[in-house]
Amino acid sequence: MPTLRDLREQHYISQRELAEAAGVAEATVQRMEEAKVRTTPKTASKVLKALSLKIGQEVTIDTIEGLNLYNVMRDRRKPNKGSGKTEAA
């Protein structure tokens, strides 16, 4: 499977151009390509839909490798209610 960067570069699309087409910040596309920060499925879908329109080929979350998606059920923080303890820095 190709990565987002692979597909974008194969079709000579800049990060800025893709970001503008998707209605997101250029930094969002950069972060998605680097996979250092989790991206929401909604944002990823916007970017992939814009890429699909640009290249004339459907690109979905399932067809791209290396996306680091945020999962609400897995990634939400659990509050320490009533424990009186604080996390060590």
N, CA, C and O atoms as a printed pandas DataFrame, in Angstrom:
     atom_number atom_name residue_name chain_id  residue_number  x_coord  y_coord  z_coord
0              1         N          MET        A               1    0.839   -1.183    0.000
1              2        CA          MET        A               1    0.000    0.000    0.000
2              3         C          MET        A               1    0.886    1.249    0.000
3              4         O          MET        A               1    1.929    1.277    0.654
4              5         N          PRO        A               2    0.473    2.258   -0.722
5              6        CA          PRO        A               2    1.251    3.502   -0.735
6              7         C          PRO        A               2    0.967    4.350    0.495
7              8         O          PRO        A               2   -0.053    4.175    1.162
8              9         N          THR        A               3    1.866    5.257    0.785
9             10        CA          THR        A               3    1.645    6.224    1.846
10            11         C          THR        A               3    1.015    7.479    1.241
11            12         O          THR        A               3    0.978    7.640    0.021
12            13         N          LEU        A               4    0.528    8.350    2.093
13            14        CA          LEU        A               4   -0.033    9.617    1.632
14            15         C          LEU        A               4    1.021   10.399    0.852
15            16         O          LEU        A               4    0.736   10.928   -0.223
16            17         N          ARG        A               5    2.220   10.470    1.385
17            18        CA          ARG        A               5    3.304   11.197    0.720
18            19         C          ARG        A               5    3.609   10.583   -0.645
19            20         O          ARG        A               5    3.793   11.311   -1.620
20            21         N          ASP        A               6    3.666    9.247   -0.727
21            22        CA          ASP        A               6    3.934    8.582   -2.009
22            23         C          ASP        A               6    2.944    9.031   -3.075
23            24         O          ASP        A               6    3.337    9.459   -4.160
24            25         N          LEU        A               7    1.667    8.932   -2.761
25            26        CA          LEU        A               7    0.630    9.297   -3.733
26            27         C          LEU        A               7    0.682   10.775   -4.095
27            28         O          LEU        A               7    0.559   11.139   -5.264
28            29         N          ARG        A               8    0.863   11.619   -3.094
29            30        CA          ARG        A               8    0.912   13.056   -3.347
30            31         C          ARG        A               8    2.075   13.406   -4.259
31            32         O          ARG        A               8    1.906   14.163   -5.215
32            33         N          GLU        A               9    3.255   12.862   -3.976
33            34        CA          GLU        A               9    4.435   13.164   -4.778
34            35         C          GLU        A               9    4.376   12.540   -6.173
35            36         O          GLU        A               9    4.855   13.141   -7.135
36            37         N          GLN        A              10    3.801   11.356   -6.295
37            38        CA          GLN        A              10    3.664   10.714   -7.616
38            39         C          GLN        A              10    2.831   11.564   -8.563
39            40         O          GLN        A              10    3.009   11.504   -9.780
40            41         N          HIS        A              11    1.922   12.356   -8.002
41            42        CA          HIS        A              11    1.040   13.182   -8.826
42            43         C          HIS        A              11    1.424   14.658   -8.779
43            44         O          HIS        A              11    0.638   15.520   -9.173
44            45         N          TYR        A              12    2.622   14.945   -8.301
45            46        CA          TYR        A              12    3.190   16.297   -8.298
46            47         C          TYR        A              12    2.266   17.313   -7.620
47            48         O          TYR        A              12    2.029   18.405   -8.136
48            49         N          ILE        A              13    1.762   16.928   -6.468
49            50        CA          ILE        A              13    0.893   17.798   -5.692
50            51         C          ILE        A              13    1.675   18.234   -4.450
51            52         O          ILE        A              13    2.224   17.398   -3.732
52            53         N          SER        A              14    1.723   19.531   -4.204
53            54        CA          SER        A              14    2.433   20.025   -3.023
54            55         C          SER        A              14    1.567   19.842   -1.783
55            56         O          SER        A              14    0.350   19.679   -1.870
56            57         N          GLN        A              15    2.219   19.872   -0.638
57            58        CA          GLN        A              15    1.474   19.791    0.618
58            59         C          GLN        A              15    0.510   20.964    0.731
59            60         O          GLN        A              15   -0.622   20.802    1.188
60            61         N          ARG        A              16    0.954   22.135    0.317
61            62        CA          ARG        A              16    0.103   23.325    0.380
62            63         C          ARG        A              16   -1.128   23.163   -0.503
63            64         O          ARG        A              16   -2.243   23.478   -0.086
64            65         N          GLU        A              17   -0.926   22.670   -1.724
65            66        CA          GLU        A              17   -2.033   22.482   -2.663
66            67         C          GLU        A              17   -3.058   21.486   -2.114
67            68         O          GLU        A              17   -4.264   21.713   -2.211
68            69         N          LEU        A              18   -2.576   20.396   -1.546
69            70        CA          LEU        A              18   -3.477   19.396   -0.971
70            71         C          LEU        A              18   -4.215   19.971    0.240
71            72         O          LEU        A              18   -5.416   19.752    0.401
72            73         N          ALA        A              19   -3.504   20.693    1.074
73            74        CA          ALA        A              19   -4.116   21.292    2.264
74            75         C          ALA        A              19   -5.219   22.275    1.865
75            76         O          ALA        A              19   -6.300   22.267    2.455
76            77         N          GLU        A              20   -4.955   23.105    0.883
77            78        CA          GLU        A              20   -5.966   24.069    0.429
78            79         C          GLU        A              20   -7.194   23.356   -0.131
79            80         O          GLU        A              20   -8.325   23.762    0.136
80            81         N          ALA        A              21   -6.976   22.307   -0.898
81            82        CA          ALA        A              21   -8.087   21.550   -1.481
82            83         C          ALA        A              21   -8.926   20.874   -0.398
83            84         O          ALA        A              21  -10.138   20.720   -0.549
84            85         N          ALA        A              22   -8.274   20.470    0.698
85            86        CA          ALA        A              22   -8.969   19.770    1.789
86            87         C          ALA        A              22   -9.545   20.735    2.820
87            88         O          ALA        A              22  -10.365   20.338    3.648
88            89         N          GLY        A              23   -9.125   21.993    2.779
89            90        CA          GLY        A              23   -9.593   22.955    3.766
90            91         C          GLY        A              23   -8.958   22.770    5.131
91            92         O          GLY        A              23   -9.589   23.007    6.161
92            93         N          VAL        A              24   -7.698   22.344    5.128
93            94        CA          VAL        A              24   -6.953   22.164    6.383
94            95         C          VAL        A              24   -5.641   22.938    6.280
95            96         O          VAL        A              24   -5.279   23.417    5.204
96            97         N          ALA        A              25   -4.944   23.056    7.380
97            98        CA          ALA        A              25   -3.647   23.732    7.388
98            99         C          ALA        A              25   -2.588   22.846    6.735
99           100         O          ALA        A              25   -2.664   21.619    6.789
100          101         N          GLU        A              26   -1.610   23.488    6.124
101          102        CA          GLU        A              26   -0.509   22.737    5.520
102          103         C          GLU        A              26    0.201   21.873    6.561
103          104         O          GLU        A              26    0.650   20.768    6.257
104          105         N          ALA        A              27    0.299   22.379    7.782
105          106        CA          ALA        A              27    0.935   21.616    8.872
106          107         C          ALA        A              27    0.186   20.320    9.150
107          108         O          ALA        A              27    0.790   19.335    9.576
108          109         N          THR        A              28   -1.113   20.310    8.916
109          110        CA          THR        A              28   -1.905   19.098    9.124
110          111         C          THR        A              28   -1.459   18.013    8.155
111          112         O          THR        A              28   -1.289   16.857    8.543
112          113         N          VAL        A              29   -1.272   18.387    6.897
113          114        CA          VAL        A              29   -0.802   17.420    5.894
114          115         C          VAL        A              29    0.596   16.943    6.260
115          116         O          VAL        A              29    0.893   15.753    6.154
116          117         N          GLN        A              30    1.457   17.864    6.691
117          118        CA          GLN        A              30    2.811   17.479    7.099
118          119         C          GLN        A              30    2.769   16.472    8.237
119          120         O          GLN        A              30    3.465   15.457    8.199
120          121         N          ARG        A              31    1.954   16.751    9.252
121          122        CA          ARG        A              31    1.860   15.846   10.409
122          123         C          ARG        A              31    1.306   14.483   10.009
123          124         O          ARG        A              31    1.755   13.452   10.510
124          125         N          MET        A              32    0.326   14.484    9.100
125          126        CA          MET        A              32   -0.234   13.206    8.648
126          127         C          MET        A              32    0.837   12.384    7.944
127          128         O          MET        A              32    0.929   11.174    8.152
128          129         N          GLU        A              33    1.642   13.030    7.116
129          130        CA          GLU        A              33    2.683   12.303    6.389
130          131         C          GLU        A              33    3.775   11.786    7.309
131          132         O          GLU        A              33    4.326   10.709    7.077
132          133         N          GLU        A              34    4.088   12.536    8.340
133          134        CA          GLU        A              34    5.122   12.120    9.284
134          135         C          GLU        A              34    4.612   11.099   10.291
135          136         O          GLU        A              34    5.400   10.364   10.887
136          137         N          ALA        A              35    3.298   11.051   10.483
137          138        CA          ALA        A              35    2.641   10.115   11.410
138          139         C          ALA        A              35    3.168   10.228   12.840
139          140         O          ALA        A              35    3.116    9.266   13.606
140          141         N          LYS        A              36    3.673   11.403   13.192
141          142        CA          LYS        A              36    4.168   11.606   14.555
142          143         C          LYS        A              36    3.052   11.997   15.515
143          144         O          LYS        A              36    3.157   11.798   16.725
144          145         N          VAL        A              37    1.982   12.555   14.955
145          146        CA          VAL        A              37    0.847   13.007   15.751
146          147         C          VAL        A              37   -0.395   12.307   15.225
147          148         O          VAL        A              37   -0.545   12.124   14.017
148          149         N          ARG        A              38   -1.279   11.919   16.124
149          150        CA          ARG        A              38   -2.516   11.259   15.698
150          151         C          ARG        A              38   -3.426   12.247   14.987
151          152         O          ARG        A              38   -3.515   13.415   15.364
152          153         N          THR        A              39   -4.096   11.764   13.960
153          154        CA          THR        A              39   -5.047   12.555   13.192
154          155         C          THR        A              39   -6.427   11.955   13.394
155          156         O          THR        A              39   -6.570   10.735   13.481
156          157         N          THR        A              40   -7.439   12.800   13.468
157          158        CA          THR        A              40   -8.790   12.273   13.600
158          159         C          THR        A              40   -9.208   11.658   12.266
159          160         O          THR        A              40   -8.776   12.121   11.211
160          161         N          PRO        A              41  -10.035   10.632   12.303
161          162        CA          PRO        A              41  -10.529   10.037   11.069
162          163         C          PRO        A              41  -11.253   11.065   10.185
163          164         O          PRO        A              41  -11.197   10.977    8.958
164          165         N          LYS        A              42  -11.923   12.024   10.799
165          166        CA          LYS        A              42  -12.639   13.051   10.035
166          167         C          LYS        A              42  -11.659   13.900    9.215
167          168         O          LYS        A              42  -11.892   14.151    8.033
168          169         N          THR        A              43  -10.578   14.333    9.838
169          170        CA          THR        A              43   -9.572   15.132    9.135
170          171         C          THR        A              43   -8.887   14.302    8.061
171          172         O          THR        A              43   -8.686   14.778    6.944
172          173         N          ALA        A              44   -8.527   13.065    8.387
173          174        CA          ALA        A              44   -7.893   12.193    7.409
174          175         C          ALA        A              44   -8.801   11.989    6.202
175          176         O          ALA        A              44   -8.332   11.997    5.064
176          177         N          SER        A              45  -10.081   11.810    6.441
177          178        CA          SER        A              45  -11.031   11.623    5.342
178          179         C          SER        A              45  -11.115   12.854    4.453
179          180         O          SER        A              45  -11.212   12.723    3.233
180          181         N          LYS        A              46  -11.079   14.048    5.041
181          182        CA          LYS        A              46  -11.106   15.283    4.253
182          183         C          LYS        A              46   -9.896   15.371    3.327
183          184         O          LYS        A              46  -10.022   15.708    2.150
184          185         N          VAL        A              47   -8.736   15.067    3.871
185          186        CA          VAL        A              47   -7.500   15.142    3.091
186          187         C          VAL        A              47   -7.499   14.075    1.991
187          188         O          VAL        A              47   -7.120   14.352    0.853
188          189         N          LEU        A              48   -7.920   12.872    2.330
189          190        CA          LEU        A              48   -7.923   11.794    1.344
190          191         C          LEU        A              48   -8.976   12.014    0.256
191          192         O          LEU        A              48   -8.769   11.634   -0.897
192          193         N          LYS        A              49  -10.087   12.618    0.615
193          194        CA          LYS        A              49  -11.108   12.943   -0.391
194          195         C          LYS        A              49  -10.561   13.985   -1.367
195          196         O          LYS        A              49  -10.753   13.865   -2.577
196          197         N          ALA        A              50   -9.882   15.006   -0.841
197          198        CA          ALA        A              50   -9.278   16.029   -1.701
198          199         C          ALA        A              50   -8.224   15.405   -2.616
199          200         O          ALA        A              50   -8.148   15.737   -3.799
200          201         N          LEU        A              51   -7.415   14.504   -2.067
201          202        CA          LEU        A              51   -6.401   13.825   -2.878
202          203         C          LEU        A              51   -7.070   12.982   -3.953
203          204         O          LEU        A              51   -6.614   12.959   -5.096
204          205         N          SER        A              52   -8.137   12.297   -3.602
205          206        CA          SER        A              52   -8.878   11.476   -4.576
206          207         C          SER        A              52   -9.354   12.315   -5.749
207          208         O          SER        A              52   -9.222   11.911   -6.904
208          209         N          LEU        A              53   -9.906   13.479   -5.451
209          210        CA          LEU        A              53  -10.395   14.360   -6.513
210          211         C          LEU        A              53   -9.253   14.863   -7.390
211          212         O          LEU        A              53   -9.404   14.986   -8.605
212          213         N          LYS        A              54   -8.117   15.152   -6.772
213          214        CA          LYS        A              54   -6.957   15.654   -7.515
214          215         C          LYS        A              54   -6.367   14.600   -8.453
215          216         O          LYS        A              54   -5.953   14.925   -9.566
216          217         N          ILE        A              55   -6.326   13.347   -8.014
217          218        CA          ILE        A              55   -5.660   12.314   -8.820
218          219         C          ILE        A              55   -6.632   11.458   -9.625
219          220         O          ILE        A              55   -6.209   10.647  -10.449
220          221         N          GLY        A              56   -7.927   11.632   -9.393
221          222        CA          GLY        A              56   -8.917   10.861  -10.141
222          223         C          GLY        A              56   -8.957    9.388   -9.768
223          224         O          GLY        A              56   -9.276    8.533  -10.594
224          225         N          GLN        A              57   -8.633    9.107   -8.528
225          226        CA          GLN        A              57   -8.610    7.722   -8.035
226          227         C          GLN        A              57   -9.046    7.753   -6.584
227          228         O          GLN        A              57   -8.572    8.592   -5.818
228          229         N          GLU        A              58   -9.935    6.862   -6.190
229          230        CA          GLU        A              58  -10.417    6.857   -4.813
230          231         C          GLU        A              58   -9.313    6.434   -3.852
231          232         O          GLU        A              58   -8.667    5.401   -4.026
232          233         N          VAL        A              59   -9.119    7.260   -2.841
233          234        CA          VAL        A              59   -8.142    6.982   -1.797
234          235         C          VAL        A              59   -8.894    7.025   -0.469
235          236         O          VAL        A              59   -9.536    8.024   -0.149
236          237         N          THR        A              60   -8.813    5.946    0.298
237          238        CA          THR        A              60   -9.505    5.879    1.580
238          239         C          THR        A              60   -8.508    5.560    2.697
239          240         O          THR        A              60   -7.352    5.221    2.444
240          241         N          ILE        A              61   -8.976    5.674    3.906
241          242        CA          ILE        A              61   -8.139    5.366    5.066
242          243         C          ILE        A              61   -7.603    3.937    4.974
243          244         O          ILE        A              61   -6.469    3.664    5.368
244          245         N          ASP        A              62   -8.415    3.043    4.456
245          246        CA          ASP        A              62   -8.018    1.628    4.356
246          247         C          ASP        A              62   -6.994    1.363    3.258
247          248         O          ASP        A              62   -6.356    0.311    3.254
248          249         N          THR        A              63   -6.826    2.304    2.322
249          250        CA          THR        A              63   -5.905    2.070    1.208
250          251         C          THR        A              63   -4.593    2.829    1.355
251          252         O          THR        A              63   -3.748    2.793    0.460
252          253         N          ILE        A              64   -4.422    3.511    2.475
253          254        CA          ILE        A              64   -3.198    4.280    2.727
254          255         C          ILE        A              64   -2.449    3.668    3.903
255          256         O          ILE        A              64   -3.038    3.324    4.927
256          257         N          GLU        A              65   -1.165    3.545    3.735
257          258        CA          GLU        A              65   -0.323    2.990    4.787
258          259         C          GLU        A              65    0.255    4.116    5.641
259          260         O          GLU        A              65    0.539    5.201    5.134
260          261         N          GLY        A              66    0.424    3.860    6.912
261          262        CA          GLY        A              66    1.162    4.757    7.778
262          263         C          GLY        A              66    0.386    5.885    8.411
263          264         O          GLY        A              66    0.990    6.779    9.004
264          265         N          LEU        A              67   -0.935    5.878    8.310
265          266        CA          LEU        A              67   -1.703    6.921    8.987
266          267         C          LEU        A              67   -1.771    6.593   10.470
267          268         O          LEU        A              67   -1.996    5.444   10.851
268          269         N          ASN        A              68   -1.577    7.595   11.290
269          270        CA          ASN        A              68   -1.656    7.427   12.737
270          271         C          ASN        A              68   -2.958    8.080   13.174
271          272         O          ASN        A              68   -3.005    9.281   13.439
272          273         N          LEU        A              69   -4.008    7.281   13.247
273          274        CA          LEU        A              69   -5.333    7.819   13.531
274          275         C          LEU        A              69   -5.645    7.844   15.016
275          276         O          LEU        A              69   -5.276    6.942   15.768
276          277         N          TYR        A              70   -6.332    8.899   15.414
277          278        CA          TYR        A              70   -6.791    9.057   16.788
278          279         C          TYR        A              70   -8.036    8.205   16.985
279          280         O          TYR        A              70   -8.972    8.275   16.188
280          281         N          ASN        A              71   -8.050    7.412   18.030
281          282        CA          ASN        A              71   -9.175    6.554   18.352
282          283         C          ASN        A              71   -9.737    7.024   19.691
283          284         O          ASN        A              71   -9.090    6.868   20.726
284          285         N          VAL        A              72  -10.931    7.594   19.672
285          286        CA          VAL        A              72  -11.513    8.176   20.873
286          287         C          VAL        A              72  -11.582    7.171   22.010
287          288         O          VAL        A              72  -11.235    7.502   23.144
288          289         N          MET        A              73  -12.015    5.973   21.736
289          290        CA          MET        A              73  -12.163    4.976   22.796
290          291         C          MET        A              73  -10.812    4.542   23.369
291          292         O          MET        A              73  -10.710    4.245   24.559
292          293         N          ARG        A              74   -9.797    4.505   22.541
293          294        CA          ARG        A              74   -8.488    4.056   22.995
294          295         C          ARG        A              74   -7.661    5.191   23.580
295          296         O          ARG        A              74   -6.928    4.989   24.548
296          297         N          ASP        A              75   -7.773    6.387   22.999
297          298        CA          ASP        A              75   -6.836    7.450   23.316
298          299         C          ASP        A              75   -7.309    8.487   24.325
299          300         O          ASP        A              75   -6.528    9.347   24.733
300          301         N          ARG        A              76   -8.563    8.422   24.732
301          302        CA          ARG        A              76   -9.018    9.443   25.678
302          303         C          ARG        A              76   -8.358    9.235   27.032
303          304         O          ARG        A              76   -8.060    8.114   27.442
304          305         N          ARG        A              77   -8.147   10.329   27.696
305          306        CA          ARG        A              77   -7.509   10.265   29.020
306          307         C          ARG        A              77   -8.543    9.894   30.067
307          308         O          ARG        A              77   -9.690   10.334   29.996
308          309         N          LYS        A              78   -8.147    9.098   31.023
309          310        CA          LYS        A              78   -9.034    8.719   32.112
310          311         C          LYS        A              78   -8.762    9.660   33.276
311          312         O          LYS        A              78   -7.638    9.734   33.772
312          313         N          PRO        A              79   -9.785   10.374   33.709
313          314        CA          PRO        A              79   -9.573   11.317   34.816
314          315         C          PRO        A              79   -9.329   10.587   36.132
315          316         O          PRO        A              79   -9.834    9.487   36.356
316          317         N          ASN        A              80   -8.556   11.218   36.983
317          318        CA          ASN        A              80   -8.282   10.685   38.324
318          319         C          ASN        A              80   -9.255   11.330   39.289
319          320         O          ASN        A              80   -8.852   12.157   40.108
320          321         N          LYS        A              81  -10.520   10.975   39.213
321          322        CA          LYS        A              81  -11.542   11.584   40.058
322          323         C          LYS        A              81  -11.412   11.116   41.503
323          324         O          LYS        A              81  -11.392    9.921   41.799
324          325         N          GLY        A              82  -11.323   12.106   42.391
325          326        CA          GLY        A              82  -11.360   11.803   43.802
326          327         C          GLY        A              82  -10.160   11.086   44.374
327          328         O          GLY        A              82  -10.162   10.768   45.563
328          329         N          SER        A              83   -9.151   10.820   43.600
329          330        CA          SER        A              83   -8.027   10.071   44.140
330          331         C          SER        A              83   -7.096   10.943   44.963
331          332         O          SER        A              83   -6.366   10.460   45.829
332          333         N          GLY        A              84   -7.139   12.269   44.669
333          334        CA          GLY        A              84   -6.267   13.166   45.393
334          335         C          GLY        A              84   -4.824   13.064   44.979
335          336         O          GLY        A              84   -3.979   13.789   45.503
336          337         N          LYS        A              85   -4.524   12.188   44.058
337          338        CA          LYS        A              85   -3.159   12.008   43.592
338          339         C          LYS        A              85   -2.950   12.773   42.296
339          340         O          LYS        A              85   -3.871   12.929   41.494
340          341         N          THR        A              86   -1.749   13.236   42.109
341          342        CA          THR        A              86   -1.390   13.893   40.849
342          343         C          THR        A              86   -0.315   13.056   40.190
343          344         O          THR        A              86    0.447   12.348   40.849
344          345         N          GLU        A              87   -0.273   13.157   38.873
345          346        CA          GLU        A              87    0.745   12.402   38.141
346          347         C          GLU        A              87    2.090   13.078   38.295
347          348         O          GLU        A              87    2.177   14.305   38.264
348          349         N          ALA        A              88    3.137   12.290   38.460
349          350        CA          ALA        A              88    4.492   12.823   38.562
350          351         C          ALA        A              88    4.939   13.305   37.204
351          352         O          ALA        A              88    4.599   12.717   36.178
352          353         N          ALA        A              89    5.704   14.383   37.206
353          354        CA          ALA        A              89    6.185   14.947   35.939
354          355         C          ALA        A              89    7.377   14.210   35.432
355          356         O          ALA        A              89    7.911   14.551   34.377
